[in-house]
Amino acid sequence: WRRPSRLWPLSHGMARTDGAAPHPLPEGASASDISACTFLNARGRGDDSSLAVAVPSNGGRVPHALYLAFALDMCAVGLVIPLLPTFTRMLGGDARFTGMLQSAYGLSQVIGASFFGGLSDRIGRRPVLQASLAGGILGYSLLSISVGFRLQLWCLLASRLPIGLTKQSVAVTRAVVTDCSTVAGRAQALGRLAASGGIGFIIGPAFGGILSAAVSPMCPPILAVCLFLLAQLIVTLFVPETVPTVLAIREFQNSFFPAMRIFDSAARAHALNTALRSGVAPEFANRTAPLCATSGALLPVAAATAIGADVVRGWRQNEIAQHLNTSASTSEGAPSTPSTRATSPAELSQLLSVWKASITQYTSADGLISAGEFKNSLEHLFLNAREARGTLPRGTAKRAAARRVAEDAGLPPPSGAGAELVTSARTIVTVLKEVPALRALCRVRLLSECAVLTVHNTFPTFASESLGMRPKDIGYVMTLAAAMSVFVDIFVLPKLLRAGGLDLRATGCVGLLVAALALPACGAVSHMRALVLALVVVSAGASLVRTSVAALMVNHARPADAGTVSGMIDAIESVCRVCTPLGGGFLLAQHGAWAPGVASGALALVALVELLAAELPGLSRKPPPPGLSLKPPPPPPGKRE
């Protein structure tokens, strides 16, 4: 058998075909023990497994269309949010029903963010982002109908549920930015994303109030639907798929299809040689060998091993090419991080050894392997390698094996919304269990959001009752605070990270310290100018904290879990939006205007202590505990009978 090189451009090397392993396994490891391969065991290499290890998608460039679509999304939301109390009064409701609307929206956001974030890790960012925008279109269409035709209050409540459950554009766009950025530049990219959303949220409320007063209360929801449609068009046309799962499937298919052409040609040649050795006439053998090869597609394991070894080498060449493209597209002088490291030659040698050991599980007693089993063995190795390195979601190889077993048995694979919800919940539990740094960062995020939102929710009541501010003036103050957040995300945060020499933990601590000092003043001032100054300072600190902690959380997660972690961030914020109005209102009613500010300042100080005490492996570089190893996925189906 001779390899047709013109059909196989991925590698120029040939593995040994004499039945010996091309490279020895690590000393003391059995041939079938995949976990002994350090390529499949990040902690066995001594690397910090909590850091992302993947080449950024899209050449390390965040699509500019994503920022535009996100700004349109936030502008559409801002058109309607300030008008919800007005809509409630139009339909005969009161302030309690408005609170019910916000609570229902917040609770549905907790469920939706936890579900859709993990779903985007498995099926792709684009379809989930498109579904999110479609949920916004549906919800705001129902809202415009309810307001335009003066329907009952339950219709207004029903319009908020699809928005809360399905419109998870913040979590998904944050995951896209994570996919397309390196660890060194992720905070700046997330800051630009937050700034684009802030700009949209500044423009939306102003235009919503003007349109509602000048044209009709039905006009802002209709305009919001149009903006969602425009964002949907931009995502469909200009935002590429970036999730590692979909990209890995494409990579495997691109490397496997040329190999199958070689496998089929070699199988036909083997069938012809077998027929000739059996004494079949050459004319008859030439006519029947292709049919035998097509139906059986059998090849000696030595030749199949050589073909598969070239496929494995091609995976490393693809990683190197992606690494070079990413290095050329990122800014000069960026520090080298594990996120752009390709497979080393030693890891490639061990991976080839594992390939040689794993293919024997599919080989029959006569030393032959079929095309289907050859594909299954390669797919099993590819998924295990990518899953262990963190570029595929946990359980991918296990689910693929279950799918193959179900297909062989003629049964449909498990699917549906219920199965996906359970998978998302299990992934969240696994992520929090395996990465202690994420648990600490979740507590920091929860405490900081509770601190900021407590004052945010009680500020309008305090400003109107104690300082006599009109709703129009309150709107101006909130717009100014949002503008300060945009300014911090675009200008201040990059300066602190680059020129200031601070890391993400330090910028988060600075933000928490600023917020802790300014929050108590929000309820203790007696002049409107002092209140405006305090709120602007709080917004600046909160912006630093949110972007820095979000970047830390996605940096300490596996690349394949970026959507899950991003959904966790939004779920935490939604929980705070449900709880803080109740807690802030209780403190304001029982103890006065000073209580919410003092309580918020105390929460910010606790979050500061928590962040300073958090064990962040990416910063401390402490060696991992001995004896830890990633469990290999379950073995593939047994040998062919």
C-alpha positions in Angstrom: 0.0 0.0 0.0 1.3 3.4 -0.9 0.0 6.7 0.4 -1.3 9.1 -2.3 0.4 12.3 -1.0 -1.5 14.6 -3.4 -4.7 13.8 -1.4 -3.1 14.3 2.0 -1.5 17.7 2.5 -1.7 17.9 6.3 1.6 16.2 7.0 4.7 15.0 5.3 5.6 12.4 7.9 4.7 8.8 8.1 4.1 6.8 11.2 5.6 3.3 11.5 3.6 0.5 10.0 5.4 -2.4 11.5 3.0 -2.6 14.4 5.3 -0.8 16.9 4.2 2.3 18.7 5.5 5.4 17.0 6.4 6.9 20.4 6.6 5.3 23.8 4.0 6.0 26.5 5.2 7.6 29.7 7.1 5.2 31.9 4.9 3.1 34.1 1.8 3.7 32.1 -0.3 1.0 30.3 -1.1 1.4 26.7 -4.8 1.7 27.3 -4.5 4.3 30.1 -5.3 7.6 28.3 -5.0 9.5 31.5 -1.3 8.8 31.6 -0.8 11.0 28.6 0.1 14.5 29.8 -1.4 16.0 26.6 -4.8 14.7 27.9 -4.0 15.7 31.5 -3.3 19.4 31.9 -2.5 19.0 35.6 -0.1 16.2 34.9 2.0 18.7 33.0 2.2 21.0 36.0 0.2 23.7 34.2 -2.4 25.8 35.9 -5.5 24.1 34.8 -7.7 26.9 35.9 -6.4 29.2 33.1 -7.9 29.1 29.7 -5.9 27.1 27.2 -7.2 27.8 23.7 -6.3 29.9 20.6 -8.8 32.8 20.3 -11.4 32.5 17.6 -11.7 34.8 14.6 -8.0 35.5 14.7 -8.1 37.1 18.1 -10.3 39.9 16.8 -13.8 40.7 18.3 -16.2 41.4 15.4 -17.0 45.1 15.4 -20.6 44.2 14.3 -21.1 42.6 17.7 -20.6 45.9 19.4 -23.1 47.6 17.1 -25.7 44.8 17.6 -25.2 44.9 21.4 -25.6 48.7 21.4 -28.9 48.4 19.5 -30.0 45.7 21.9 -29.4 47.9 24.9 -31.0 50.9 23.2 -34.1 48.9 22.6 -34.2 47.8 26.3 -33.7 51.4 27.4 -36.6 52.7 25.3 -39.1 50.7 27.4 -37.6 50.2 30.9 -38.4 53.7 32.3 -41.9 53.6 30.9 -43.0 50.4 32.7 -44.6 52.2 35.6 -46.5 54.4 33.1 -47.7 51.3 31.2 -48.9 49.7 34.5 -50.9 52.8 35.4 -52.5 52.9 31.9 -53.8 49.4 32.4 -55.1 50.0 35.9 -52.2 48.7 38.0 -50.2 50.2 40.8 -46.7 50.3 42.2 -47.0 46.8 43.6 -47.7 45.4 40.1 -44.7 47.3 38.8 -42.6 45.6 41.4 -44.2 42.3 40.4 -43.1 42.9 36.8 -39.5 43.5 37.9 -39.5 40.5 40.1 -40.9 38.2 37.5 -38.4 39.5 35.0 -35.5 39.0 37.4 -36.5 35.5 38.3 -36.9 34.5 34.7 -33.5 36.0 34.0 -31.9 33.8 36.6 -33.3 30.7 34.8 -32.6 31.9 31.3 -29.1 33.1 32.0 -28.1 29.8 33.6 -29.6 27.8 30.7 -28.7 29.8 27.6 -25.1 30.5 28.7 -24.3 26.8 28.9 -26.4 26.1 25.8 -24.2 28.4 23.7 -21.2 26.4 24.8 -22.7 23.3 23.2 -24.6 24.4 20.1 -22.9 27.7 19.2 -23.0 31.4 20.0 -24.8 32.5 16.8 -27.9 30.4 17.1 -28.3 31.2 20.8 -27.8 34.9 20.2 -30.3 34.8 17.4 -32.8 33.1 19.6 -32.1 35.7 22.3 -32.9 38.5 19.9 -36.0 36.6 18.7 -37.2 36.4 22.3 -36.8 40.2 22.5 -38.8 40.7 19.3 -41.6 38.4 20.7 -41.7 40.0 24.1 -41.7 43.6 23.0 -44.3 42.8 20.3 -46.6 41.5 23.0 -45.8 44.6 25.1 -46.7 47.0 22.3 -50.0 45.1 21.6 -50.9 45.1 25.3 -50.3 48.9 25.6 -51.8 49.8 22.2 -55.0 47.9 22.7 -55.2 48.5 26.5 -55.4 44.8 27.3 -55.4 43.4 30.8 -52.5 43.5 33.3 -51.7 39.8 32.9 -50.9 40.5 29.2 -48.3 43.0 30.3 -46.9 40.4 32.8 -46.9 37.8 30.0 -44.8 40.1 27.7 -42.0 40.2 30.3 -41.6 36.5 30.7 -40.2 35.7 27.2 -37.9 38.7 27.5 -36.5 37.4 30.8 -36.2 33.8 29.8 -34.8 34.0 26.3 -33.2 37.5 25.8 -29.8 36.6 27.1 -27.8 38.7 24.7 -25.5 40.1 27.4 -24.3 36.7 28.5 -23.9 35.4 24.9 -22.1 38.5 23.6 -19.8 38.4 26.6 -19.0 34.8 25.7 -18.3 35.8 22.1 -15.8 38.5 23.3 -14.2 35.8 25.5 -13.8 33.5 22.6 -12.2 36.1 20.4 -9.7 37.6 22.9 -6.6 36.6 24.7 -6.2 36.6 28.5 -4.1 39.7 28.3 -6.6 41.8 26.3 -9.8 40.4 27.6 -10.6 43.1 30.1 -10.2 45.8 27.5 -12.5 43.9 25.1 -15.1 43.4 27.8 -14.8 47.1 28.7 -15.5 48.1 25.1 -18.5 45.8 25.1 -19.8 47.3 28.4 -19.3 50.8 26.9 -21.2 50.0 23.7 -24.1 48.7 25.9 -23.9 51.8 28.1 -24.1 54.1 25.1 -27.2 52.3 23.9 -28.7 52.5 27.4 -28.0 56.2 27.5 -29.7 56.9 24.2 -32.7 54.6 24.8 -34.4 56.2 27.8 -34.1 59.7 26.4 -35.7 58.8 23.1 -38.3 56.6 24.8 -39.6 59.5 27.0 -39.7 61.8 24.0 -41.5 59.4 21.8 -44.0 58.4 24.5 -44.9 62.1 25.2 -44.8 63.4 21.6 -46.2 60.5 19.6 -47.8 57.6 21.6 -47.0 55.3 24.5 -47.1 52.5 21.9 -44.3 54.0 19.9 -41.3 53.0 22.1 -42.1 49.3 22.2 -42.6 49.3 18.4 -39.3 51.1 17.9 -37.6 48.5 20.2 -38.9 45.7 18.0 -37.4 47.4 15.0 -34.1 47.7 16.7 -34.1 44.1 17.7 -34.8 43.2 14.0 -31.9 45.3 12.9 -29.6 43.7 15.5 -30.8 40.2 14.3 -29.9 41.1 10.8 -26.4 42.3 11.8 -25.8 39.1 13.8 -26.9 36.9 11.0 -24.8 38.6 8.3 -21.7 39.8 10.1 -21.1 37.9 13.3 -19.2 34.6 12.8 -19.4 31.5 14.9 -16.8 31.6 17.6 -17.7 28.8 20.1 -14.9 26.2 20.4 -17.4 23.3 20.1 -18.5 24.2 16.5 -15.1 25.1 15.4 -13.7 21.8 16.7 -16.3 19.9 14.8 -15.3 21.7 11.6 -11.6 21.1 12.3 -12.2 17.4 12.8 -14.3 17.1 9.6 -11.7 19.0 7.6 -8.9 16.7 8.8 -10.9 13.5 8.6 -12.5 13.7 5.1 -9.1 13.6 3.2 -8.1 10.7 5.4 -11.2 8.7 4.5 -10.4 9.0 0.8 -7.0 7.5 1.5 -8.6 4.9 3.8 -11.1 3.9 1.0 -8.3 3.7 -1.6 -6.1 1.6 0.7 -9.1 -0.7 1.6 -9.8 -1.3 -2.1 -6.2 -2.1 -2.7 -6.2 -4.5 0.3 -9.3 -6.2 -0.9 -7.8 -6.6 -4.4 -4.6 -8.1 -3.0 -6.5 -10.5 -0.8 -8.6 -11.7 -3.7 -5.5 -12.2 -5.9 -3.8 -14.2 -3.2 -6.8 -16.4 -2.8 -6.5 -17.5 -6.4 -9.2 -15.3 -7.9 -8.7 -14.4 -11.6 -7.4 -10.9 -12.0 -10.3 -9.9 -14.2 -12.9 -11.0 -11.7 -10.9 -9.6 -8.8 -10.7 -6.2 -10.4 -14.5 -6.2 -10.7 -15.4 -7.5 -7.2 -12.7 -5.9 -5.0 -14.2 -2.4 -5.1 -17.6 -3.8 -4.1 -16.0 -5.8 -1.2 -14.1 -2.8 -0.1 -17.1 -0.6 -0.2 -19.3 -2.9 1.8 -16.7 -3.9 4.3 -14.1 -1.1 4.0 -11.5 -3.1 6.0 -7.9 -2.2 6.3 -5.0 -3.7 8.3 -4.4 -1.9 11.5 -0.8 -0.9 10.6 -1.9 1.1 7.6 -4.9 2.6 9.5 -2.5 3.6 12.2 -0.3 5.4 9.7 -3.2 7.3 8.2 -4.5 8.3 11.7 -1.0 9.4 12.8 -1.0 11.9 9.9 -4.4 13.2 11.0 -3.1 13.7 14.5 0.0 15.5 13.2 -2.4 17.7 11.2 -4.2 18.8 14.3 -0.9 20.2 15.7 -0.2 22.0 12.4 -3.6 23.6 12.5 -3.0 24.7 16.1 0.4 26.2 15.1 -1.2 28.1 12.1 -4.0 29.5 14.4 -1.3 30.5 16.9 0.7 32.4 14.3 -2.5 34.1 13.0 -3.5 35.1 16.5 0.0 36.4 17.4 0.1 38.5 14.2 -3.4 40.0 14.9 -2.9 40.9 18.6 -1.1 44.0 19.8 2.7 44.0 20.0 4.2 43.6 23.4 1.3 41.6 24.8 2.5 39.1 27.3 2.6 35.4 26.3 -0.1 33.4 28.0 -1.1 29.7 28.1 -4.1 30.7 25.9 -2.0 30.8 22.8 0.2 27.8 23.3 0.1 25.1 20.6 0.7 21.4 21.2 4.4 20.8 22.0 6.4 18.0 20.1 6.5 16.0 23.3 2.8 16.2 23.7 2.4 15.2 20.1 4.5 12.1 20.6 2.4 11.1 23.6 -0.8 11.7 21.7 0.5 9.5 18.8 1.2 6.8 21.4 -2.3 7.1 22.8 -3.7 6.9 19.2 -1.8 3.6 18.6 -3.0 2.2 21.9 -6.6 3.3 21.4 -7.0 2.0 17.8 -6.4 -1.6 19.1 -9.7 -1.4 20.9 -11.5 -1.3 17.6 -9.4 -3.9 15.8 -10.8 -7.4 15.1 -9.0 -10.7 15.7 -7.7 -10.8 12.1 -6.0 -7.4 12.5 -8.4 -5.5 10.3 -10.4 -2.3 11.1 -13.5 -0.9 9.4 -13.9 2.7 8.2 -16.6 3.4 10.7 -14.5 2.1 13.6 -11.5 4.1 12.3 -13.6 7.2 12.4 -14.9 6.4 15.9 -11.4 5.9 17.3 -10.2 9.2 15.8 -13.2 11.1 17.0 -12.8 9.6 20.5 -9.2 10.7 20.6 -9.9 14.2 19.2 -12.7 14.8 21.7 -10.8 13.6 24.6 -7.8 15.7 23.7 -9.8 18.9 23.2 -12.0 18.3 26.3 -8.9 17.7 28.5 -7.3 20.9 27.3 -10.5 22.8 28.0 -11.6 23.7 24.5 -14.6 21.5 24.5 -17.4 21.3 27.1 -17.2 18.6 29.8 -18.8 15.4 28.8 -18.5 16.0 25.0 -16.7 12.7 24.4 -19.2 10.8 26.7 -22.2 12.3 24.9 -20.7 11.4 21.5 -20.2 7.8 22.6 -23.7 7.6 23.9 -25.0 9.0 20.6 -23.1 6.3 18.7 -24.5 3.6 20.9 -28.0 4.9 20.5 -27.5 5.1 16.7 -26.3 1.5 16.6 -29.3 0.4 18.6 -31.7 2.4 16.4 -32.7 4.6 19.3 -33.0 8.4 19.2 -30.3 10.2 21.3 -31.5 12.1 24.4 -32.4 15.6 23.6 -34.9 18.3 24.3 -35.1 21.4 26.5 -35.3 19.3 29.7 -32.1 17.4 28.9 -30.3 20.7 28.0 -31.5 22.4 31.2 -30.1 19.5 33.3 -26.9 19.6 31.3 -26.5 23.3 32.0 -27.2 22.9 35.7 -24.7 20.0 36.0 -22.1 22.1 34.1 -22.5 25.0 36.5 -22.1 22.7 39.5 -19.0 21.1 38.0 -17.4 24.4 37.2 -17.9 25.7 40.7 -16.7 22.5 42.2 -13.5 22.2 40.2 -12.4 25.9 40.2 -12.4 27.3 43.8 -11.3 30.7 42.4 -14.7 31.0 40.6 -16.5 30.4 43.8 -14.6 33.3 45.5 -15.2 35.6 42.5 -18.9 34.7 42.5 -19.1 35.9 46.1 -17.3 39.1 45.1 -19.7 39.7 42.3 -22.7 39.0 44.4 -21.6 41.4 47.2 -20.5 44.2 44.9 -23.8 44.0 42.9 -25.9 44.0 46.0 -24.0 47.1 47.3 -24.4 49.1 44.1 -28.0 48.0 43.3 -29.2 48.7 46.9 -28.4 52.4 46.4 -29.5 52.4 42.8 -33.0 51.2 43.8 -33.4 53.5 46.8 -31.9 56.6 45.2 -35.0 57.8 43.3 -37.2 57.7 46.5 -34.5 59.5 48.6 -33.9 62.1 45.9 -37.6 62.9 45.5 -38.7 62.9 49.1 -35.6 64.4 50.8 -34.2 66.7 48.2 -37.3 67.5 46.2 -35.9 66.3 42.9 -38.3 65.9 40.0 -38.5 62.7 37.9 -36.9 64.6 35.0 -33.9 65.6 37.2 -33.5 62.0 38.5 -33.4 60.8 34.9 -30.6 63.3 34.1 -28.6 62.1 37.1 -29.0 58.5 36.0 -27.9 59.4 32.5 -24.8 61.2 33.8 -23.9 58.2 36.0 -24.2 55.9 32.9 -22.0 58.2 30.9 -19.4 58.0 33.6 -19.5 54.2 33.4 -18.9 54.4 29.6 -16.0 56.8 30.2 -14.4 54.5 32.7 -14.7 51.4 30.5 -13.3 53.1 27.4 -10.5 55.3 28.9 -9.8 54.7 32.6 -9.7 50.9 32.7 -7.2 50.5 29.7 -5.0 53.2 31.3 -4.9 51.4 34.6 -4.1 48.0 33.0 -1.4 49.3 30.6 0.2 52.5 31.8 -0.7 52.0 35.5 0.7 48.5 35.5 -2.2 47.1 37.6 -3.7 43.7 37.1 -7.3 42.8 37.2 -7.4 42.0 40.9 -5.9 45.4 41.6 -8.3 47.3 39.4 -11.2 45.5 41.0 -9.9 46.4 44.5 -9.6 50.0 43.4 -13.2 50.0 42.2 -14.4 48.4 45.4 -12.5 50.9 47.6 -13.9 53.9 45.6 -17.4 52.5 45.8 -17.1 51.7 49.5 -16.1 55.3 50.2 -18.8 56.9 48.1 -21.8 54.7 48.8 -22.5 55.9 52.4 -22.5 59.5 51.1 -25.4 58.8 48.7 -27.8 58.7 51.7 -26.2 61.2 54.0 -25.9 64.3 51.7 -28.2 67.3 52.0 -27.6 69.0 48.6 -28.3 67.8 45.1 -24.8 68.5 43.8 -23.2 66.4 46.5 -25.6 63.6 45.7 -24.8 63.8 41.9 -21.1 63.7 42.7 -21.4 60.7 45.0 -23.5 58.8 42.4 -21.0 59.5 39.6 -18.1 58.3 41.8 -20.1 55.2 42.7 -20.7 54.5 39.0 -17.0 54.8 38.2 -16.1 52.3 40.9 -18.9 50.0 40.0 -17.7 50.0 36.3 -14.2 49.0 37.4 -15.5 46.2 39.6 -17.9 44.8 37.1 -15.5 44.6 34.2 -12.5 43.4 36.2 -14.4 40.7 38.1 -16.1 39.5 34.9 -12.7 39.3 33.1 -11.3 37.4 36.1 -14.1 34.9 36.1 -13.9 34.0 32.4 -10.1 33.9 32.6 -10.2 31.3 35.3 -12.7 29.1 33.5 -12.0 26.7 30.7 -12.6 28.2 27.2 -15.3 25.7 26.6 -17.2 27.0 29.7 -17.1 30.7 28.7 -20.8 30.7 28.0 -21.6 28.9 31.3 -19.6 31.4 33.3 -21.0 34.4 31.5 -24.5 33.1 32.2 -23.5 32.8 35.9 -22.5 36.4 35.9 -25.9 37.5 34.6 -27.7 35.1 36.9 -25.9 36.7 39.9 -26.9 40.1 38.8 -30.5 39.0 38.3 -30.7 37.6 41.8 -29.4 40.9 43.1 -32.0 42.8 41.1 -34.7 40.7 42.7 -33.4 41.0 46.3 -32.0 44.5 46.6 -35.3 46.4 46.1 -36.8 44.5 49.1 -33.8 45.0 51.3 -33.1 48.6 50.3 -36.8 49.5 50.7 -36.9 47.9 54.2 -33.8 49.8 55.4 -35.1 53.0 53.9 -38.5 52.7 55.6 -37.2 51.4 59.0 -34.0 53.4 59.6 -34.0 56.3 57.2 -32.1 57.5 54.2 -28.6 56.8 55.7 -29.2 53.1 56.2 -29.1 51.8 52.6 -25.9 53.8 51.9 -24.1 52.5 55.0 -25.2 49.0 54.4 -24.0 49.2 50.8 -20.6 50.6 51.9 -20.2 47.7 54.3 -21.0 45.2 51.6 -18.5 46.8 49.3 -15.8 46.5 52.1 -16.7 42.8 52.6 -16.3 42.3 48.8 -13.0 44.0 48.9 -11.7 41.7 51.7 -13.0 38.7 49.8 -11.2 39.7 46.6 -8.0 40.4 48.4 -8.1 37.0 50.1 -9.2 35.0 47.1 -6.8 32.4 45.8 -6.5 33.2 42.1 -4.1 30.6 40.5 -3.6 32.7 37.5 -2.0 35.4 39.6 -0.3 33.5 42.4 1.1 30.8 40.2 1.0 28.3 43.0 1.6 24.7 41.9 -1.4 22.5 41.7 -2.0 20.0 44.6 -0.3 16.7 44.0 -2.2 13.7 42.8 -4.9 15.6 40.9 -5.7 14.4 37.4 -8.5 14.8 35.0 -10.5 11.6 34.7 -10.6 10.3 31.1 -14.0 10.0 29.5 -15.5 6.5 29.3 -13.8 4.2 26.8 -15.3 3.9 23.3 -17.5 1.0 22.3 -15.8 -2.4 22.6 -14.0 -4.2 19.9 -15.8 -5.3 16.8 -16.8 -8.9 17.0 
